[in-house]
């Protein structure tokens, strides 16, 4: 029996649930579709994520060729390309891993219906998360809306499994063999899909992801104490590899279990946060376009387009904010602490709709993931599930002094301030930094305006 394994955000040939099941059925062909619905929404034809994906596919192709096989690539709408390829190859099964985003769920339903009409079996599997929404429920079988109880139940559920992290075997000798076939390395796919080769700071592919995972094994024990300081190499830099599936979530959890430190426990909590946000998006798809707490859609944000543009370009006059945004624009990457700081600054200091910031991050982040990005922004805007209270507003000056005290990160990205140290660096005046913009708003006045803005929602409730 022959099968087709359709890969999407799981670009690896190891510990892959759908591929493992496909290979058990016999001869298996791997396919990736450059989805025109997704690509057509990317206005920047130098998008680094497209290059990261293609690098990942190239690495998979090299591995497959060692087994006499090859990866098939198609360009178009998956609901057309997958049934068409399944018919051409005369397969009996199409396997893939589940995706919890609204578009992906609708797309997969269309594919499933077409394959069903063709008499072809279509199966999906849990792969990108440890637990799906029906596996971690409240005692009354409801969906958790607060993280800490969810985390406790997640850990309790994990304990019941014996803390065993399954590794799914993928015997690649069962891959379909290709003789004298042109492979993906023989084509200029950038030209075909209309994008340019724009290498990201981190190289795509399973070898690079597994290497970074191995390196993080050496520093994970210090993760809890170092993760908040952007000038330190205190984070794993694995989020993009998990986002595109170069490594599996099980690889991540196993690494945490291999240690018994505060750092590994903190890191495992971050993985649980990711499961939580995936579950929220899957259960409450309205969060993609609006507030989880629907009453927060009533907020009338007061900030201006001019201030939004200053935030995007790193020209706000707040050093840590500007350094973070310039880093994002240049590299496609942003430290997790800084994501919270700049998001809070946009919503609660500039008083600009969180959805505008979420959309900008979606355009720029190399590791962009709808569920995590949406969850993080709604947490900062106090409109999401288990979000910070609306009256808790990050002070950008205090955050700067606490998490970049010597200005190492600021100096790297805001060269106009390289000559400053101490408080003068974190809150520079016109005399000390004539080439640096003045603050576009007063933090103190904006804080008061923000509280009044959110009080409207409090009163209406």
C-alpha positions in Angstrom: 0.0 0.0 0.0 1.4 3.4 -0.9 0.9 6.7 1.0 1.5 10.4 0.6 2.8 12.4 3.6 2.0 16.1 3.3 4.4 18.2 5.4 3.6 21.8 6.3 5.0 23.2 9.6 6.9 20.0 10.4 9.9 20.2 8.1 12.0 17.3 9.5 12.6 13.6 8.7 12.8 12.5 12.3 10.4 12.1 15.2 7.5 13.0 12.9 4.1 11.5 13.7 2.5 11.6 10.3 5.6 10.4 8.5 6.0 7.6 11.0 2.4 6.3 10.4 2.8 6.7 6.6 6.0 4.7 6.5 4.3 1.9 8.4 1.8 1.5 5.5 4.7 0.9 3.0 6.0 3.0 0.2 5.7 6.7 1.1 6.2 9.9 -0.8 6.8 13.2 0.9 5.3 16.4 -0.5 5.4 20.1 0.4 3.1 22.7 -1.2 4.1 26.3 -1.5 0.7 27.6 -0.6 -0.3 30.5 -2.8 -3.0 31.6 -0.3 -0.2 32.2 2.3 2.5 33.5 -0.1 0.2 36.0 -1.8 -0.3 37.7 1.6 3.4 38.3 2.0 4.1 41.8 0.6 7.9 41.7 1.2 9.4 39.4 -1.5 12.6 39.3 0.5 10.8 37.6 3.4 13.4 35.7 5.4 10.9 33.1 6.4 10.4 31.9 2.9 14.2 31.4 2.7 14.2 29.6 6.0 11.5 27.3 4.8 13.4 26.6 1.5 16.6 26.0 3.4 14.7 23.4 5.5 13.4 21.7 2.4 16.8 21.6 0.9 18.2 19.9 4.0 15.4 17.4 3.9 16.1 16.7 0.3 19.8 15.9 1.1 18.7 13.4 3.7 16.1 11.8 1.5 18.6 11.4 -1.4 20.8 9.3 0.8 17.9 6.9 0.9 17.3 7.0 -2.8 14.2 9.1 -2.5 13.3 12.8 -3.1 11.0 15.4 -1.9 8.1 16.6 -4.1 7.3 20.3 -4.2 4.1 21.8 -5.6 3.1 25.5 -6.0 -0.6 26.4 -5.7 -3.6 25.8 -3.6 -3.2 22.7 -1.4 -6.9 21.7 -1.8 -6.2 21.3 -5.5 -2.6 20.1 -5.5 -2.8 17.4 -2.9 -5.8 15.5 -4.4 -4.2 15.9 -7.8 -0.9 14.4 -6.7 -2.6 11.7 -4.7 -4.4 10.7 -7.9 -1.2 10.8 -10.0 0.7 8.6 -7.6 -2.3 6.3 -7.0 -1.9 6.4 -3.3 -4.3 4.9 -0.8 -3.6 7.2 2.0 -2.7 10.9 2.7 -1.2 11.6 6.1 -0.4 15.0 7.7 0.0 16.5 11.1 -2.7 18.8 12.6 -2.5 22.6 12.4 -4.8 24.6 14.7 -5.0 27.9 12.8 -8.4 28.8 11.4 -7.2 28.9 7.8 -5.3 25.6 8.1 -8.4 23.9 9.6 -10.6 25.1 6.8 -8.0 24.2 4.1 -7.6 20.7 5.5 -11.3 20.1 5.6 -11.5 20.9 1.9 -8.7 18.5 1.2 -10.3 15.8 3.3 -13.6 16.1 1.4 -12.0 15.9 -2.0 -9.9 12.9 -1.0 -13.0 11.2 0.4 -14.8 11.6 -2.9 -11.8 9.9 -4.5 -11.9 7.0 -2.1 -8.6 8.0 -0.6 -8.1 7.8 3.2 -7.0 11.1 4.9 -5.6 11.1 8.4 -4.3 13.8 10.7 -2.2 13.4 13.8 -1.2 15.4 16.9 2.5 16.4 16.4 3.2 20.1 17.1 2.0 20.1 20.7 2.2 17.8 23.6 -1.5 18.0 24.5 -4.5 19.1 22.4 -7.6 20.8 23.8 -9.5 17.7 24.7 -6.6 16.2 26.6 -6.2 18.9 29.3 -9.6 19.9 30.6 -11.0 21.3 33.8 -12.7 19.0 36.3 -16.0 19.9 34.7 -14.6 19.0 31.3 -14.3 22.6 30.1 -11.5 24.6 28.4 -9.0 26.3 30.7 -8.9 30.1 30.3 -6.3 30.7 33.0 -2.7 29.5 32.6 -1.6 28.4 36.0 -4.5 25.9 36.5 -3.9 24.7 32.9 -0.2 24.3 33.6 -0.9 22.3 36.8 -3.3 20.0 34.9 -0.9 19.7 32.0 1.8 18.5 34.4 -0.6 16.2 36.2 -1.6 14.7 32.8 2.0 14.4 31.8 2.8 12.6 35.1 0.1 10.1 34.3 1.8 9.2 31.1 4.9 8.2 33.2 6.7 11.3 31.9 7.5 9.3 28.8 8.3 11.3 25.7 7.6 9.1 22.7 10.0 9.3 19.8 8.4 8.4 16.5 10.6 6.2 14.4 10.8 7.1 10.7 12.4 4.2 8.7 13.3 6.2 5.6 14.1 3.0 3.7 10.4 2.8 3.1 10.4 6.0 1.1 9.4 5.9 -2.6 12.4 5.4 -4.7 13.1 7.8 -7.6 15.4 7.0 -10.5 17.0 9.7 -12.7 14.5 12.3 -11.4 15.2 16.0 -11.2 14.9 17.0 -7.6 14.3 20.3 -5.8 17.9 21.2 -5.8 17.8 21.3 -9.6 15.2 24.1 -9.7 15.2 27.8 -8.9 12.2 27.7 -6.6 12.7 31.4 -5.6 12.0 32.4 -9.2 9.0 30.0 -9.5 7.3 31.3 -6.4 8.3 35.0 -6.9 10.5 35.5 -3.9 14.2 36.4 -3.4 16.8 34.4 -1.5 17.1 36.4 1.7 19.2 34.4 4.2 18.0 34.8 7.8 20.3 35.2 10.8 19.5 31.6 11.7 19.9 28.9 9.1 16.9 26.6 8.4 16.9 22.9 8.6 16.9 20.0 11.0 20.7 19.8 11.3 20.9 23.4 12.4 18.0 23.0 14.8 19.4 19.9 16.4 22.8 21.5 16.7 21.3 24.5 18.5 19.3 22.1 20.7 22.5 20.4 21.7 24.2 23.7 22.4 21.3 24.9 24.6 21.8 21.7 26.6 24.9 23.3 28.0 23.2 26.5 29.2 19.6 25.5 30.1 20.4 25.3 33.8 21.0 29.1 33.8 17.9 29.9 31.7 15.8 31.1 34.6 18.3 33.7 35.7 19.6 34.8 32.2 16.5 34.7 30.0 15.4 38.3 30.8 18.5 40.1 29.7 18.7 40.7 26.0 22.5 41.4 26.0 23.1 37.8 27.3 23.0 34.6 25.3 20.4 33.4 27.8 17.7 32.0 25.6 17.6 28.9 23.3 16.9 30.6 20.0 14.9 27.5 19.2 11.5 29.1 18.6 11.9 29.4 14.9 13.1 25.7 14.6 10.0 24.6 16.6 7.7 26.9 14.6 8.7 25.3 11.3 9.2 21.9 12.8 12.9 21.4 12.2 12.8 19.9 15.7 9.9 18.4 17.5 8.2 19.6 20.6 9.1 16.2 22.1 12.8 17.0 21.4 12.2 20.2 23.5 10.4 18.5 26.4 13.0 15.7 26.6 15.8 18.2 27.0 13.9 19.8 29.9 13.5 16.4 31.5 17.2 15.6 31.1 17.8 18.3 33.7 16.4 19.1 37.2 17.3 22.7 37.5 15.2 25.9 37.9 16.3 26.7 34.4 14.8 23.5 32.9 11.6 23.9 34.8 11.2 27.5 33.6 11.9 26.4 30.1 9.3 23.6 30.3 6.8 26.2 31.5 7.4 28.2 28.3 6.7 25.1 26.3 3.4 24.7 28.2 2.5 28.3 27.5 2.9 27.5 23.8 0.5 24.5 24.2 -1.9 26.8 26.1 -2.0 29.4 23.3 -2.5 26.7 20.6 -5.4 25.4 22.6 -6.9 28.8 23.0 -6.7 29.5 19.2 -8.1 26.1 18.4 -11.0 26.5 20.9 -11.7 30.2 20.4 -10.9 31.1 16.8 -12.4 34.6 17.2 -9.2 35.7 18.9 -7.6 35.8 15.4 -9.5 39.0 14.6 -10.6 40.3 18.0 -10.2 40.3 21.7 -10.7 37.1 23.7 -12.6 39.2 26.2 -15.0 40.6 23.6 -15.8 43.7 25.7 -12.3 44.9 25.1 -13.2 45.4 21.4 -15.0 48.5 22.6 -11.8 50.3 23.6 -11.3 53.5 21.6 -7.5 53.7 21.2 -6.2 57.2 21.2 -2.8 56.9 19.6 -1.9 58.4 16.3 -0.5 57.0 13.0 2.6 59.2 13.4 3.3 57.6 16.8 2.7 54.1 15.4 5.3 54.8 12.6 7.8 56.0 15.2 7.3 52.8 17.1 7.8 50.7 14.0 11.0 52.4 13.0 12.5 52.6 16.5 12.3 56.4 16.7 10.2 56.9 19.9 12.8 58.5 22.1 12.6 55.6 24.5 16.0 53.8 24.2 15.1 50.2 25.0 11.9 50.3 22.8 13.9 51.7 19.9 16.7 49.2 20.3 14.2 46.3 20.3 12.4 47.6 17.2 15.5 48.3 15.3 16.7 44.8 16.1 13.4 43.3 14.9 13.5 45.3 11.6 17.1 44.3 10.9 17.1 40.6 12.0 13.5 39.5 12.2 14.2 38.5 15.8 13.2 39.9 19.2 14.0 38.8 22.7 10.9 37.6 24.6 11.3 40.1 27.5 11.4 42.9 24.9 8.3 41.6 23.1 6.4 42.2 26.3 7.9 45.6 26.8 7.4 47.0 23.3 3.8 45.5 23.2 2.9 47.1 26.5 4.5 50.4 25.3 2.4 50.4 22.1 -0.9 49.6 23.8 -0.6 51.4 27.1 1.8 54.2 26.5 1.2 55.1 22.9 -2.5 54.0 23.3 -2.5 52.2 19.9 -4.7 49.2 19.1 -2.8 46.0 19.9 -4.0 44.5 16.6 -1.7 46.9 14.7 1.3 45.7 16.7 0.3 42.1 16.3 0.1 42.5 12.5 3.5 44.2 12.4 5.1 41.4 14.3 3.4 39.0 12.0 5.2 40.7 9.1 8.6 40.8 10.7 9.2 37.9 13.1 11.2 35.0 11.8 9.5 32.8 14.3 6.0 34.2 13.8 3.3 31.8 15.0 -0.3 33.0 15.0 -1.3 31.4 18.3 1.8 32.6 20.3 1.9 36.0 18.7 -1.8 36.6 19.3 -1.7 35.3 22.8 1.3 37.5 23.7 -0.2 40.6 22.3 -3.6 40.0 24.0 -1.7 39.3 27.3 0.0 42.7 27.0 -3.2 44.5 26.0 -5.1 42.9 28.9 -7.7 41.7 26.4 -6.8 38.0 26.3 -7.2 35.0 28.6 -5.2 35.2 31.8 -3.7 38.5 30.7 -2.0 41.0 33.0 -4.5 43.3 34.7 -5.2 46.4 32.7 -3.7 48.7 35.4 -0.3 46.9 35.2 1.7 49.0 32.8 5.3 48.4 32.0 7.5 51.4 32.7 9.9 51.5 29.8 12.5 53.4 31.8 12.4 51.0 34.7 12.5 48.0 32.3 15.5 49.5 30.6 17.4 50.1 33.9 16.5 46.6 35.2 17.2 44.4 32.1 19.8 46.3 30.3 21.5 48.2 33.2 24.8 48.8 31.4 23.2 49.5 28.1 24.9 46.8 26.2 21.8 46.0 24.1 20.9 49.6 23.7 24.5 50.5 22.6 24.4 47.8 20.0 21.2 49.0 18.3 21.1 52.7 19.1 24.5 54.0 18.2 23.4 57.6 18.9 23.6 56.7 22.6 26.9 54.8 22.6 28.7 57.6 24.6 26.1 57.5 27.4 26.1 55.5 30.6 23.9 55.2 33.7 20.6 56.9 34.0 21.5 59.3 31.2 21.5 56.4 28.8 18.1 55.1 29.8 16.5 58.6 29.8 18.7 60.8 27.7 18.1 64.5 27.3 18.6 66.8 24.3 22.0 68.1 25.5 23.5 64.7 26.0 22.1 63.1 22.9 21.3 65.8 20.3 21.1 63.2 17.5 18.5 61.0 19.3 14.8 61.8 19.1 12.9 63.3 22.0 10.3 61.1 23.6 7.2 61.3 21.4 4.9 61.0 24.5 5.2 61.5 28.2 5.1 58.1 29.9 3.6 59.5 33.1 0.7 61.4 31.3 0.1 58.4 29.0 -0.2 56.1 31.9 -3.0 58.2 33.3 -4.8 58.4 30.0 -4.5 54.6 29.6 -6.1 53.9 32.9 -9.0 56.2 32.0 -9.3 54.5 28.6 -9.5 51.0 30.2 -11.8 52.3 33.0 -14.6 52.7 30.4 -14.5 48.9 29.9 -14.4 48.3 33.7 -17.5 50.5 34.2 -19.4 48.9 31.3 -18.9 45.5 32.8 
